[in-house]
Amino acid sequence: MVRYSLSCADGHEFESWFQSASAFDDLSARGLVTCASCGSTQVRKALMAPAVASSRDEPSLSSPRDEREAMLARLRRRIEEESDYVGLSFAAEARAIHEGRAPERSIWGEARPDEARALLEDGVPVAPLPFVPRRQTN
């Protein structure tokens, strides 16, 4: 995994993780990398310094740096509190709910890209989360 600092044509700056450098290039070329603020697909890698360990106090990663991060933290908390985590069985459970074979409820979990694509192609209403899920213990 690689993390890039990104910016869009309108000057919005944000960060995102990618499987590899070539994964970013491929997704960007297909117009699948979008600005977190305005949705623009004109996104490029911004200059960034490499992460270097230091002995001074580092800022806490658990405290938001700005209002956008605070909003994402609130969204994560709400999703985790108000929906069921179904883990790697997300695709099967979402399909079962859609087809009426499981009780209707809000769920979240993880799916492979091909599973997510199949759900969307079949009209199952799903959306990616704007954060990487934490591993749940339940």
N, CA, C and O atoms as CSV, one atom per row, in Angstrom:
chain,resi,resn,atom,element,x,y,z
A,1,MET,N,N,0.842,-1.181,0.000
A,1,MET,CA,C,0.000,0.000,0.000
A,1,MET,C,C,0.886,1.242,0.000
A,1,MET,O,O,1.952,1.269,0.614
A,2,VAL,N,N,0.419,2.258,-0.698
A,2,VAL,CA,C,1.136,3.524,-0.750
A,2,VAL,C,C,0.143,4.658,-0.530
A,2,VAL,O,O,-0.975,4.624,-1.043
A,3,ARG,N,N,0.556,5.656,0.233
A,3,ARG,CA,C,-0.305,6.816,0.505
A,3,ARG,C,C,0.236,7.998,-0.282
A,3,ARG,O,O,1.431,8.294,-0.254
A,4,TYR,N,N,-0.672,8.666,-0.986
A,4,TYR,CA,C,-0.288,9.846,-1.753
A,4,TYR,C,C,-1.022,11.073,-1.238
A,4,TYR,O,O,-2.192,11.002,-0.861
A,5,SER,N,N,-0.322,12.190,-1.229
A,5,SER,CA,C,-0.966,13.489,-1.075
A,5,SER,C,C,-1.421,13.871,-2.473
A,5,SER,O,O,-0.645,13.794,-3.425
A,6,LEU,N,N,-2.668,14.279,-2.598
A,6,LEU,CA,C,-3.253,14.581,-3.898
A,6,LEU,C,C,-3.824,15.986,-3.902
A,6,LEU,O,O,-4.119,16.555,-2.851
A,7,SER,N,N,-3.975,16.538,-5.094
A,7,SER,CA,C,-4.666,17.815,-5.239
A,7,SER,C,C,-5.434,17.796,-6.554
A,7,SER,O,O,-5.046,17.128,-7.513
A,8,CYS,N,N,-6.534,18.547,-6.574
A,8,CYS,CA,C,-7.354,18.594,-7.785
A,8,CYS,C,C,-7.101,19.916,-8.517
A,8,CYS,O,O,-6.355,20.773,-8.044
A,9,ALA,N,N,-7.730,20.055,-9.662
A,9,ALA,CA,C,-7.559,21.258,-10.480
A,9,ALA,C,C,-8.036,22.516,-9.759
A,9,ALA,O,O,-7.585,23.617,-10.074
A,10,ASP,N,N,-8.953,22.360,-8.785
A,10,ASP,CA,C,-9.454,23.507,-8.026
A,10,ASP,C,C,-8.614,23.805,-6.789
A,10,ASP,O,O,-8.939,24.712,-6.024
A,11,GLY,N,N,-7.535,23.047,-6.587
A,11,GLY,CA,C,-6.628,23.316,-5.479
A,11,GLY,C,C,-6.960,22.630,-4.167
A,11,GLY,O,O,-6.298,22.885,-3.161
A,12,HIS,N,N,-7.977,21.759,-4.149
A,12,HIS,CA,C,-8.282,21.018,-2.921
A,12,HIS,C,C,-7.191,19.975,-2.697
A,12,HIS,O,O,-6.749,19.316,-3.638
A,13,GLU,N,N,-6.767,19.834,-1.461
A,13,GLU,CA,C,-5.730,18.865,-1.133
A,13,GLU,C,C,-6.297,17.785,-0.226
A,13,GLU,O,O,-7.087,18.072,0.673
A,14,PHE,N,N,-5.892,16.541,-0.465
A,14,PHE,CA,C,-6.358,15.414,0.335
A,14,PHE,C,C,-5.370,14.270,0.170
A,14,PHE,O,O,-4.447,14.346,-0.641
A,15,GLU,N,N,-5.568,13.225,0.934
A,15,GLU,CA,C,-4.690,12.056,0.864
A,15,GLU,C,C,-5.527,10.828,0.578
A,15,GLU,O,O,-6.717,10.786,0.890
A,16,SER,N,N,-4.887,9.812,-0.028
A,16,SER,CA,C,-5.573,8.555,-0.253
A,16,SER,C,C,-4.548,7.433,-0.356
A,16,SER,O,O,-3.392,7.650,-0.719
A,17,TRP,N,N,-5.004,6.231,-0.027
A,17,TRP,CA,C,-4.165,5.030,-0.107
A,17,TRP,C,C,-4.455,4.285,-1.402
A,17,TRP,O,O,-5.592,4.254,-1.874
A,18,PHE,N,N,-3.412,3.686,-1.971
A,18,PHE,CA,C,-3.551,2.888,-3.193
A,18,PHE,C,C,-2.767,1.593,-3.028
A,18,PHE,O,O,-1.804,1.534,-2.264
A,19,GLN,N,N,-3.179,0.572,-3.740
A,19,GLN,CA,C,-2.506,-0.718,-3.676
A,19,GLN,C,C,-1.041,-0.591,-4.083
A,19,GLN,O,O,-0.172,-1.250,-3.512
A,20,SER,N,N,-0.774,0.255,-5.070
A,20,SER,CA,C,0.588,0.456,-5.568
A,20,SER,C,C,0.617,1.734,-6.393
A,20,SER,O,O,-0.420,2.342,-6.656
A,21,ALA,N,N,1.820,2.133,-6.796
A,21,ALA,CA,C,1.946,3.317,-7.654
A,21,ALA,C,C,1.236,3.079,-8.984
A,21,ALA,O,O,0.578,3.976,-9.511
A,22,SER,N,N,1.369,1.880,-9.518
A,22,SER,CA,C,0.719,1.588,-10.803
A,22,SER,C,C,-0.805,1.550,-10.645
A,22,SER,O,O,-1.531,1.875,-11.585
A,23,ALA,N,N,-1.292,1.155,-9.463
A,23,ALA,CA,C,-2.744,1.158,-9.229
A,23,ALA,C,C,-3.276,2.587,-9.292
A,23,ALA,O,O,-4.329,2.829,-9.882
A,24,PHE,N,N,-2.545,3.551,-8.680
A,24,PHE,CA,C,-2.971,4.950,-8.773
A,24,PHE,C,C,-3.012,5.378,-10.234
A,24,PHE,O,O,-4.000,5.963,-10.679
A,25,ASP,N,N,-1.938,5.090,-10.992
A,25,ASP,CA,C,-1.869,5.499,-12.395
A,25,ASP,C,C,-3.032,4.928,-13.197
A,25,ASP,O,O,-3.635,5.631,-14.008
A,26,ASP,N,N,-3.348,3.653,-12.972
A,26,ASP,CA,C,-4.434,2.998,-13.696
A,26,ASP,C,C,-5.782,3.632,-13.340
A,26,ASP,O,O,-6.560,3.984,-14.226
A,27,LEU,N,N,-6.053,3.776,-12.040
A,27,LEU,CA,C,-7.326,4.358,-11.610
A,27,LEU,C,C,-7.473,5.798,-12.091
A,27,LEU,O,O,-8.555,6.212,-12.506
A,28,SER,N,N,-6.390,6.550,-12.034
A,28,SER,CA,C,-6.426,7.942,-12.473
A,28,SER,C,C,-6.711,8.028,-13.975
A,28,SER,O,O,-7.514,8.851,-14.414
A,29,ALA,N,N,-6.052,7.177,-14.751
A,29,ALA,CA,C,-6.252,7.181,-16.209
A,29,ALA,C,C,-7.693,6.842,-16.577
A,29,ALA,O,O,-8.197,7.308,-17.599
A,30,ARG,N,N,-8.354,6.039,-15.757
A,30,ARG,CA,C,-9.746,5.649,-16.025
A,30,ARG,C,C,-10.752,6.619,-15.403
A,30,ARG,O,O,-11.959,6.387,-15.473
A,31,GLY,N,N,-10.253,7.727,-14.782
A,31,GLY,CA,C,-11.137,8.723,-14.191
A,31,GLY,C,C,-11.790,8.269,-12.901
A,31,GLY,O,O,-12.859,8.762,-12.540
A,32,LEU,N,N,-11.156,7.327,-12.196
A,32,LEU,CA,C,-11.745,6.777,-10.981
A,32,LEU,C,C,-11.155,7.359,-9.703
A,32,LEU,O,O,-11.552,6.966,-8.606
A,33,VAL,N,N,-10.218,8.284,-9.830
A,33,VAL,CA,C,-9.696,9.001,-8.665
A,33,VAL,C,C,-10.361,10.367,-8.679
A,33,VAL,O,O,-10.207,11.130,-9.632
A,34,THR,N,N,-11.102,10.674,-7.619
A,34,THR,CA,C,-11.847,11.936,-7.583
A,34,THR,C,C,-11.502,12.740,-6.341
A,34,THR,O,O,-11.104,12.192,-5.313
A,35,CYS,N,N,-11.662,14.037,-6.455
A,35,CYS,CA,C,-11.411,14.944,-5.341
A,35,CYS,C,C,-12.428,14.691,-4.238
A,35,CYS,O,O,-13.624,14.557,-4.496
A,36,ALA,N,N,-11.937,14.628,-3.013
A,36,ALA,CA,C,-12.812,14.393,-1.867
A,36,ALA,C,C,-13.732,15.582,-1.593
A,36,ALA,O,O,-14.757,15.419,-0.931
A,37,SER,N,N,-13.392,16.763,-2.081
A,37,SER,CA,C,-14.210,17.958,-1.823
A,37,SER,C,C,-15.193,18.264,-2.938
A,37,SER,O,O,-16.365,18.536,-2.674
A,38,CYS,N,N,-14.726,18.222,-4.195
A,38,CYS,CA,C,-15.592,18.673,-5.290
A,38,CYS,C,C,-15.940,17.592,-6.306
A,38,CYS,O,O,-16.778,17.816,-7.180
A,39,GLY,N,N,-15.310,16.426,-6.206
A,39,GLY,CA,C,-15.613,15.347,-7.135
A,39,GLY,C,C,-14.879,15.419,-8.455
A,39,GLY,O,O,-15.113,14.581,-9.325
A,40,SER,N,N,-14.003,16.387,-8.636
A,40,SER,CA,C,-13.255,16.514,-9.881
A,40,SER,C,C,-12.406,15.269,-10.120
A,40,SER,O,O,-11.856,14.691,-9.182
A,41,THR,N,N,-12.306,14.861,-11.384
A,41,THR,CA,C,-11.434,13.728,-11.738
A,41,THR,C,C,-10.066,14.210,-12.203
A,41,THR,O,O,-9.208,13.402,-12.556
A,42,GLN,N,N,-9.861,15.527,-12.207
A,42,GLN,CA,C,-8.552,16.084,-12.569
A,42,GLN,C,C,-7.699,16.143,-11.303
A,42,GLN,O,O,-7.500,17.203,-10.709
A,43,VAL,N,N,-7.202,14.966,-10.912
A,43,VAL,CA,C,-6.444,14.818,-9.667
A,43,VAL,C,C,-5.016,14.433,-10.005
A,43,VAL,O,O,-4.767,13.600,-10.876
A,44,ARG,N,N,-4.080,15.060,-9.294
A,44,ARG,CA,C,-2.670,14.735,-9.510
A,44,ARG,C,C,-1.984,14.559,-8.166
A,44,ARG,O,O,-2.455,15.042,-7.137
A,45,LYS,N,N,-0.862,13.857,-8.201
A,45,LYS,CA,C,-0.078,13.685,-6.988
A,45,LYS,C,C,0.538,15.029,-6.627
A,45,LYS,O,O,1.060,15.735,-7.490
A,46,ALA,N,N,0.475,15.374,-5.357
A,46,ALA,CA,C,1.087,16.610,-4.880
A,46,ALA,C,C,2.482,16.287,-4.364
A,46,ALA,O,O,2.798,15.133,-4.073
A,47,LEU,N,N,3.302,17.305,-4.258
A,47,LEU,CA,C,4.617,17.100,-3.665
A,47,LEU,C,C,4.439,16.682,-2.222
A,47,LEU,O,O,3.612,17.238,-1.498
A,48,MET,N,N,5.221,15.698,-1.809
A,48,MET,CA,C,5.144,15.286,-0.415
A,48,MET,C,C,6.502,14.809,0.050
A,48,MET,O,O,7.275,14.222,-0.708
A,49,ALA,N,N,6.769,15.074,1.304
A,49,ALA,CA,C,8.027,14.644,1.888
A,49,ALA,C,C,7.870,13.214,2.393
A,49,ALA,O,O,6.785,12.839,2.836
A,50,PRO,N,N,8.913,12.419,2.337
A,50,PRO,CA,C,8.810,11.063,2.863
A,50,PRO,C,C,8.614,11.090,4.373
A,50,PRO,O,O,9.068,12.014,5.047
A,51,ALA,N,N,7.948,10.091,4.894
A,51,ALA,CA,C,7.746,9.995,6.336
A,51,ALA,C,C,9.056,9.582,6.990
A,51,ALA,O,O,9.630,8.548,6.649
A,52,VAL,N,N,9.521,10.386,7.920
A,52,VAL,CA,C,10.769,10.120,8.619
A,52,VAL,C,C,10.477,10.121,10.109
A,52,VAL,O,O,9.868,11.054,10.632
A,53,ALA,N,N,10.911,9.077,10.782
A,53,ALA,CA,C,10.681,8.991,12.221
A,53,ALA,C,C,11.474,10.072,12.936
A,53,ALA,O,O,12.610,10.368,12.566
A,54,SER,N,N,10.866,10.660,13.967
A,54,SER,CA,C,11.563,11.667,14.748
A,54,SER,C,C,11.319,11.404,16.222
A,54,SER,O,O,10.401,10.666,16.582
A,55,SER,N,N,12.128,11.996,17.065
A,55,SER,CA,C,11.986,11.783,18.499
A,55,SER,C,C,11.026,12.784,19.135
A,55,SER,O,O,10.648,12.608,20.293
A,56,ARG,N,N,10.622,13.824,18.416
A,56,ARG,CA,C,9.710,14.813,19.006
A,56,ARG,C,C,8.283,14.286,19.009
A,56,ARG,O,O,7.962,13.326,18.309
A,57,ASP,N,N,7.449,14.911,19.786
A,57,ASP,CA,C,6.057,14.484,19.903
A,57,ASP,C,C,5.354,14.643,18.562
A,57,ASP,O,O,5.402,15.705,17.941
A,58,GLU,N,N,4.709,13.586,18.132
A,58,GLU,CA,C,3.947,13.607,16.892
A,58,GLU,C,C,2.489,13.887,17.223
A,58,GLU,O,O,2.030,13.528,18.307
A,59,PRO,N,N,1.747,14.521,16.313
A,59,PRO,CA,C,0.331,14.757,16.570
A,59,PRO,C,C,-0.415,13.424,16.629
A,59,PRO,O,O,-0.040,12.461,15.960
A,60,SER,N,N,-1.445,13.383,17.417
A,60,SER,CA,C,-2.242,12.171,17.546
A,60,SER,C,C,-3.016,11.926,16.257
A,60,SER,O,O,-3.678,12.826,15.741
A,61,LEU,N,N,-2.929,10.714,15.744
A,61,LEU,CA,C,-3.667,10.384,14.531
A,61,LEU,C,C,-5.152,10.179,14.827
A,61,LEU,O,O,-5.964,10.112,13.905
A,62,SER,N,N,-5.507,10.078,16.105
A,62,SER,CA,C,-6.905,9.871,16.448
A,62,SER,C,C,-7.679,11.183,16.582
A,62,SER,O,O,-8.901,11.162,16.728
A,63,SER,N,N,-6.989,12.319,16.534
A,63,SER,CA,C,-7.698,13.593,16.611
A,63,SER,C,C,-7.710,14.253,15.234
A,63,SER,O,O,-6.663,14.382,14.598
A,64,PRO,N,N,-8.876,14.667,14.775
A,64,PRO,CA,C,-9.002,15.262,13.437
A,64,PRO,C,C,-8.167,16.532,13.288
A,64,PRO,O,O,-8.043,17.323,14.223
A,65,ARG,N,N,-7.592,16.713,12.088
A,65,ARG,CA,C,-6.799,17.906,11.796
A,65,ARG,C,C,-7.652,19.071,11.325
A,65,ARG,O,O,-7.262,20.229,11.478
A,66,ASP,N,N,-8.820,18.771,10.749
A,66,ASP,CA,C,-9.678,19.832,10.240
A,66,ASP,C,C,-11.135,19.362,10.268
A,66,ASP,O,O,-11.418,18.234,10.670
A,67,GLU,N,N,-12.047,20.221,9.844
A,67,GLU,CA,C,-13.475,19.909,9.905
A,67,GLU,C,C,-13.835,18.715,9.027
A,67,GLU,O,O,-14.718,17.936,9.388
A,68,ARG,N,N,-13.176,18.554,7.888
A,68,ARG,CA,C,-13.468,17.423,7.008
A,68,ARG,C,C,-13.132,16.105,7.709
A,68,ARG,O,O,-13.904,15.149,7.639
A,69,GLU,N,N,-11.975,16.053,8.386
A,69,GLU,CA,C,-11.609,14.848,9.117
A,69,GLU,C,C,-12.554,14.616,10.293
A,69,GLU,O,O,-12.874,13.471,10.610
A,70,ALA,N,N,-13.002,15.689,10.943
A,70,ALA,CA,C,-13.957,15.560,12.046
A,70,ALA,C,C,-15.279,14.991,11.531
A,70,ALA,O,O,-15.899,14.152,12.185
A,71,MET,N,N,-15.702,15.451,10.359
A,71,MET,CA,C,-16.938,14.955,9.763
A,71,MET,C,C,-16.806,13.463,9.441
A,71,MET,O,O,-17.736,12.696,9.689
A,72,LEU,N,N,-15.673,13.049,8.898
A,72,LEU,CA,C,-15.457,11.634,8.599
A,72,LEU,C,C,-15.436,10.802,9.875
A,72,LEU,O,O,-15.940,9.679,9.892
A,73,ALA,N,N,-14.858,11.341,10.939
A,73,ALA,CA,C,-14.833,10.626,12.219
A,73,ALA,C,C,-16.256,10.441,12.750
A,73,ALA,O,O,-16.595,9.376,13.264
A,74,ARG,N,N,-17.087,11.480,12.625
A,74,ARG,CA,C,-18.485,11.366,13.070
A,74,ARG,C,C,-19.236,10.342,12.220
A,74,ARG,O,O,-20.023,9.552,12.741
A,75,LEU,N,N,-18.991,10.360,10.913
A,75,LEU,CA,C,-19.639,9.402,10.014
A,75,LEU,C,C,-19.234,7.977,10.383
A,75,LEU,O,O,-20.084,7.091,10.468
A,76,ARG,N,N,-17.943,7.758,10.601
A,76,ARG,CA,C,-17.464,6.421,10.976
A,76,ARG,C,C,-18.145,5.958,12.266
A,76,ARG,O,O,-18.636,4.833,12.352
A,77,ARG,N,N,-18.165,6.837,13.258
A,77,ARG,CA,C,-18.764,6.488,14.550
A,77,ARG,C,C,-20.240,6.118,14.362
A,77,ARG,O,O,-20.713,5.137,14.937
A,78,ARG,N,N,-20.960,6.897,13.562
A,78,ARG,CA,C,-22.389,6.627,13.348
A,78,ARG,C,C,-22.596,5.294,12.635
A,78,ARG,O,O,-23.469,4.515,13.018
A,79,ILE,N,N,-21.802,5.030,11.606
A,79,ILE,CA,C,-21.920,3.761,10.883
A,79,ILE,C,C,-21.634,2.594,11.823
A,79,ILE,O,O,-22.367,1.604,11.835
A,80,GLU,N,N,-20.567,2.714,12.609
A,80,GLU,CA,C,-20.202,1.621,13.511
A,80,GLU,C,C,-21.252,1.400,14.599
A,80,GLU,O,O,-21.463,0.264,15.024
A,81,GLU,N,N,-21.909,2.457,15.054
A,81,GLU,CA,C,-22.903,2.344,16.123
A,81,GLU,C,C,-24.284,1.925,15.625
A,81,GLU,O,O,-25.012,1.229,16.334
A,82,GLU,N,N,-24.652,2.345,14.405
A,82,GLU,CA,C,-26.034,2.166,13.953
A,82,GLU,C,C,-26.224,1.101,12.890
A,82,GLU,O,O,-27.320,0.976,12.344
A,83,SER,N,N,-25.200,0.334,12.583
A,83,SER,CA,C,-25.355,-0.726,11.587
A,83,SER,C,C,-24.566,-1.951,12.017
A,83,SER,O,O,-23.701,-1.882,12.891
A,84,ASP,N,N,-24.881,-3.064,11.390
A,84,ASP,CA,C,-24.241,-4.334,11.735
A,84,ASP,C,C,-23.007,-4.564,10.874
A,84,ASP,O,O,-23.058,-4.428,9.652
A,85,TYR,N,N,-21.903,-4.911,11.516
A,85,TYR,CA,C,-20.689,-5.273,10.796
A,85,TYR,C,C,-20.803,-6.743,10.396
A,85,TYR,O,O,-20.956,-7.612,11.254
A,86,VAL,N,N,-20.728,-7.019,9.096
A,86,VAL,CA,C,-20.854,-8.389,8.602
A,86,VAL,C,C,-19.552,-8.905,7.999
A,86,VAL,O,O,-19.512,-9.994,7.426
A,87,GLY,N,N,-18.489,-8.118,8.132
A,87,GLY,CA,C,-17.159,-8.573,7.718
A,87,GLY,C,C,-17.058,-8.918,6.250
A,87,GLY,O,O,-17.594,-8.224,5.386
A,88,LEU,N,N,-16.352,-10.016,5.987
A,88,LEU,CA,C,-16.104,-10.436,4.615
A,88,LEU,C,C,-17.323,-11.046,3.942
A,88,LEU,O,O,-17.286,-11.338,2.746
A,89,SER,N,N,-18.408,-11.245,4.695
A,89,SER,CA,C,-19.629,-11.772,4.089
A,89,SER,C,C,-20.554,-10.648,3.620
A,89,SER,O,O,-21.742,-10.870,3.385
A,90,PHE,N,N,-19.994,-9.427,3.485
A,90,PHE,CA,C,-20.812,-8.269,3.103
A,90,PHE,C,C,-21.580,-8.505,1.809
A,90,PHE,O,O,-22.783,-8.247,1.760
A,91,ALA,N,N,-20.923,-8.986,0.766
A,91,ALA,CA,C,-21.583,-9.146,-0.536
A,91,ALA,C,C,-22.750,-10.121,-0.434
A,91,ALA,O,O,-23.837,-9.841,-0.940
A,92,ALA,N,N,-22.536,-11.258,0.213
A,92,ALA,CA,C,-23.601,-12.257,0.340
A,92,ALA,C,C,-24.750,-11.712,1.177
A,92,ALA,O,O,-25.916,-11.927,0.843
A,93,GLU,N,N,-24.434,-11.010,2.261
A,93,GLU,CA,C,-25.476,-10.478,3.132
A,93,GLU,C,C,-26.260,-9.358,2.447
A,93,GLU,O,O,-27.483,-9.302,2.566
A,94,ALA,N,N,-25.567,-8.465,1.731
A,94,ALA,CA,C,-26.251,-7.382,1.011
A,94,ALA,C,C,-27.200,-7.956,-0.042
A,94,ALA,O,O,-28.316,-7.466,-0.213
A,95,ARG,N,N,-26.751,-8.989,-0.740
A,95,ARG,CA,C,-27.593,-9.624,-1.757
A,95,ARG,C,C,-28.814,-10.291,-1.096
A,95,ARG,O,O,-29.927,-10.195,-1.612
A,96,ALA,N,N,-28.602,-10.960,0.036
A,96,ALA,CA,C,-29.709,-11.623,0.735
A,96,ALA,C,C,-30.742,-10.607,1.214
A,96,ALA,O,O,-31.945,-10.855,1.122
A,97,ILE,N,N,-30.287,-9.479,1.718
A,97,ILE,CA,C,-31.215,-8.422,2.157
A,97,ILE,C,C,-31.979,-7.886,0.956
A,97,ILE,O,O,-33.196,-7.714,1.023
A,98,HIS,N,N,-31.286,-7.623,-0.132
A,98,HIS,CA,C,-31.906,-7.080,-1.343
A,98,HIS,C,C,-32.971,-8.034,-1.896
A,98,HIS,O,O,-34.016,-7.599,-2.379
A,99,GLU,N,N,-32.692,-9.332,-1.818
A,99,GLU,CA,C,-33.615,-10.332,-2.367
A,99,GLU,C,C,-34.686,-10.760,-1.363
A,99,GLU,O,O,-35.531,-11.595,-1.685
A,100,GLY,N,N,-34.661,-10.195,-0.147
A,100,GLY,CA,C,-35.677,-10.513,0.854
A,100,GLY,C,C,-35.426,-11.802,1.614
A,100,GLY,O,O,-36.314,-12.274,2.324
A,101,ARG,N,N,-34.244,-12.383,1.487
A,101,ARG,CA,C,-33.921,-13.624,2.193
A,101,ARG,C,C,-33.337,-13.369,3.580
A,101,ARG,O,O,-33.165,-14.305,4.361
A,102,ALA,N,N,-33.032,-12.111,3.891
A,102,ALA,CA,C,-32.499,-11.727,5.205
A,102,ALA,C,C,-33.245,-10.471,5.650
A,102,ALA,O,O,-33.735,-9.711,4.814
A,103,PRO,N,N,-33.332,-10.250,6.958
A,103,PRO,CA,C,-34.051,-9.059,7.433
A,103,PRO,C,C,-33.388,-7.770,6.953
A,103,PRO,O,O,-32.162,-7.661,6.916
A,104,GLU,N,N,-34.224,-6.794,6.585
A,104,GLU,CA,C,-33.707,-5.506,6.118
A,104,GLU,C,C,-33.097,-4.740,7.283
A,104,GLU,O,O,-33.729,-4.559,8.324
A,105,ARG,N,N,-31.868,-4.295,7.094
A,105,ARG,CA,C,-31.151,-3.525,8.112
A,105,ARG,C,C,-29.926,-2.904,7.468
A,105,ARG,O,O,-29.533,-3.281,6.364
A,106,SER,N,N,-29.330,-1.955,8.159
A,106,SER,CA,C,-28.101,-1.331,7.679
A,106,SER,C,C,-26.926,-2.227,8.040
A,106,SER,O,O,-26.793,-2.670,9.181
A,107,ILE,N,N,-26.077,-2.489,7.055
A,107,ILE,CA,C,-24.897,-3.316,7.287
A,107,ILE,C,C,-23.677,-2.637,6.692
A,107,ILE,O,O,-23.792,-1.744,5.853
A,108,TRP,N,N,-22.522,-3.068,7.134
A,108,TRP,CA,C,-21.273,-2.639,6.532
A,108,TRP,C,C,-20.273,-3.761,6.694
A,108,TRP,O,O,-20.374,-4.585,7.603
A,109,GLY,N,N,-19.312,-3.777,5.800
A,109,GLY,CA,C,-18.306,-4.827,5.848
A,109,GLY,C,C,-17.326,-4.637,4.713
A,109,GLY,O,O,-17.050,-3.517,4.285
A,110,GLU,N,N,-16.813,-5.740,4.239
A,110,GLU,CA,C,-15.776,-5.685,3.215
A,110,GLU,C,C,-16.146,-6.595,2.052
A,110,GLU,O,O,-16.717,-7.668,2.245
A,111,ALA,N,N,-15.814,-6.153,0.846
A,111,ALA,CA,C,-16.082,-6.940,-0.353
A,111,ALA,C,C,-14.922,-6.769,-1.321
A,111,ALA,O,O,-14.281,-5.719,-1.372
A,112,ARG,N,N,-14.673,-7.806,-2.073
A,112,ARG,CA,C,-13.665,-7.707,-3.131
A,112,ARG,C,C,-14.226,-6.812,-4.236
A,112,ARG,O,O,-15.444,-6.696,-4.367
A,113,PRO,N,N,-13.369,-6.183,-5.026
A,113,PRO,CA,C,-13.864,-5.313,-6.102
A,113,PRO,C,C,-14.831,-6.020,-7.047
A,113,PRO,O,O,-15.822,-5.418,-7.461
A,114,ASP,N,N,-14.574,-7.279,-7.400
A,114,ASP,CA,C,-15.476,-7.985,-8.308
A,114,ASP,C,C,-16.840,-8.240,-7.659
A,114,ASP,O,O,-17.864,-8.226,-8.343
A,115,GLU,N,N,-16.859,-8.474,-6.338
A,115,GLU,CA,C,-18.125,-8.660,-5.636
A,115,GLU,C,C,-18.918,-7.357,-5.605
A,115,GLU,O,O,-20.126,-7.357,-5.844
A,116,ALA,N,N,-18.242,-6.250,-5.312
A,116,ALA,CA,C,-18.909,-4.947,-5.278
A,116,ALA,C,C,-19.459,-4.594,-6.655
A,116,ALA,O,O,-20.580,-4.099,-6.770
A,117,ARG,N,N,-18.680,-4.843,-7.691
A,117,ARG,CA,C,-19.125,-4.557,-9.062
A,117,ARG,C,C,-20.381,-5.373,-9.393
A,117,ARG,O,O,-21.328,-4.844,-9.974
A,118,ALA,N,N,-20.389,-6.664,-9.023
A,118,ALA,CA,C,-21.545,-7.519,-9.296
A,118,ALA,C,C,-22.790,-7.024,-8.557
A,118,ALA,O,O,-23.888,-7.044,-9.115
A,119,LEU,N,N,-22.628,-6.584,-7.316
A,119,LEU,CA,C,-23.772,-6.045,-6.575
A,119,LEU,C,C,-24.353,-4.836,-7.298
A,119,LEU,O,O,-25.568,-4.741,-7.476
A,120,LEU,N,N,-23.495,-3.917,-7.712
A,120,LEU,CA,C,-23.959,-2.714,-8.407
A,120,LEU,C,C,-24.628,-3.065,-9.731
A,120,LEU,O,O,-25.669,-2.504,-10.072
A,121,GLU,N,N,-24.034,-3.989,-10.473
A,121,GLU,CA,C,-24.617,-4.399,-11.756
A,121,GLU,C,C,-25.987,-5.036,-11.584
A,121,GLU,O,O,-26.833,-4.949,-12.474
A,122,ASP,N,N,-26.209,-5.682,-10.430
A,122,ASP,CA,C,-27.490,-6.337,-10.162
A,122,ASP,C,C,-28.493,-5.419,-9.459
A,122,ASP,O,O,-29.576,-5.862,-9.077
A,123,GLY,N,N,-28.134,-4.139,-9.289
A,123,GLY,CA,C,-29.058,-3.181,-8.704
A,123,GLY,C,C,-29.126,-3.187,-7.192
A,123,GLY,O,O,-30.042,-2.600,-6.616
A,124,VAL,N,N,-28.176,-3.836,-6.537
A,124,VAL,CA,C,-28.154,-3.843,-5.077
A,124,VAL,C,C,-27.566,-2.505,-4.625
A,124,VAL,O,O,-26.446,-2.170,-5.011
A,125,PRO,N,N,-28.300,-1.731,-3.815
A,125,PRO,CA,C,-27.826,-0.394,-3.430
A,125,PRO,C,C,-26.711,-0.453,-2.380
A,125,PRO,O,O,-26.972,-0.600,-1.186
A,126,VAL,N,N,-25.474,-0.335,-2.844
A,126,VAL,CA,C,-24.301,-0.323,-1.966
A,126,VAL,C,C,-23.423,0.866,-2.334
A,126,VAL,O,O,-23.516,1.405,-3.436
A,127,ALA,N,N,-22.578,1.262,-1.405
A,127,ALA,CA,C,-21.651,2.366,-1.667
A,127,ALA,C,C,-20.378,2.122,-0.863
A,127,ALA,O,O,-20.429,1.555,0.229
A,128,PRO,N,N,-19.238,2.549,-1.403
A,128,PRO,CA,C,-17.997,2.396,-0.637
A,128,PRO,C,C,-17.955,3.377,0.532
A,128,PRO,O,O,-18.509,4.474,0.462
A,129,LEU,N,N,-17.297,2.964,1.591
A,129,LEU,CA,C,-17.115,3.848,2.737
A,129,LEU,C,C,-15.930,4.768,2.469
A,129,LEU,O,O,-14.971,4.364,1.813
A,130,PRO,N,N,-15.987,5.992,2.966
A,130,PRO,CA,C,-14.866,6.921,2.733
A,130,PRO,C,C,-13.740,6.737,3.750
A,130,PRO,O,O,-13.004,7.681,4.039
A,131,PHE,N,N,-13.605,5.536,4.287
A,131,PHE,CA,C,-12.543,5.229,5.231
A,131,PHE,C,C,-12.289,3.727,5.190
A,131,PHE,O,O,-13.137,2.954,4.744
A,132,VAL,N,N,-11.131,3.332,5.654
A,132,VAL,CA,C,-10.780,1.924,5.729
A,132,VAL,C,C,-11.400,1.360,7.006
A,132,VAL,O,O,-11.157,1.880,8.095
A,133,PRO,N,N,-12.195,0.304,6.879
A,133,PRO,CA,C,-12.832,-0.250,8.072
A,133,PRO,C,C,-11.809,-0.773,9.075
A,133,PRO,O,O,-10.776,-1.329,8.700
A,134,ARG,N,N,-12.118,-0.582,10.360
A,134,ARG,CA,C,-11.328,-1.189,11.419
A,134,ARG,C,C,-11.810,-2.628,11.556
A,134,ARG,O,O,-12.986,-2.917,11.331
A,135,ARG,N,N,-10.934,-3.497,11.913
A,135,ARG,CA,C,-11.339,-4.883,12.136
A,135,ARG,C,C,-12.217,-4.944,13.376
A,135,ARG,O,O,-11.854,-4.424,14.432
A,136,GLN,N,N,-13.358,-5.574,13.243
A,136,GLN,CA,C,-14.298,-5.700,14.349
A,136,GLN,C,C,-14.053,-7.028,15.064
A,136,GLN,O,O,-13.542,-7.978,14.471
A,137,THR,N,N,-14.420,-7.081,16.333
A,137,THR,CA,C,-14.231,-8.284,17.112
A,137,THR,C,C,-15.487,-9.132,17.196
A,137,THR,O,O,-15.429,-10.268,17.669
A,138,ASN,N,N,-16.634,-8.604,16.745
A,138,ASN,CA,C,-17.872,-9.375,16.842
A,138,ASN,C,C,-18.126,-10.181,15.606
A,138,ASN,O,O,-19.130,-10.888,15.526
